[in-house]
Amino acid sequence: MKIKLDENIPVRLRNILGDFGHQVDTVPDEGLQGRIDSNIWAATQDASAFLITQDLDFSDIRQFRPGTHHGIMLVRLRDPGAGALAERIRSIFESEAVVTWQGCLVIATERKIRVRRPDA
């Protein structure tokens, strides 16, 4: 699975998710940090990648309707420090069938994972 990590997601996840067999790019590695959401989104879609972010702007299902993109995971933790984010995302990728989430909007918190599938 191709994945793009937004600039608000720890870069160390590139190697962790890569160890799970995913192809991972990061917004900072591509020189996109500080760019507007539409630039990040265009780069993500051009790469046919699944976006992992904390940016609530990507949660608008009217604009990012499931099935019209390659997938978004919005991570919302009460304490979103780098260690907590990395651990939560690692545990999700270790325990869930994330490859089935392409085209979906996924909201991940400390306790729950909600998957909004196309035409759901």
JOSULBEL-V449317 format. One record per helix or strand of 2 or more residues. SS is the DSSP state (a for helix, b for strand). FROM is the first residue (numbers start at 1). TO is the last residue. If there is no record, write none. Layout:
ss & from & to
SS & FROM & TO
SS & FROM & TO
This chain:
ss & from & to
b & 2 & 5
a & 13 & 19
b & 23 & 26
a & 37 & 46
b & 50 & 53
a & 56 & 59
b & 72 & 75
a & 82 & 95
a & 98 & 101
b & 105 & 108
b & 113 & 116
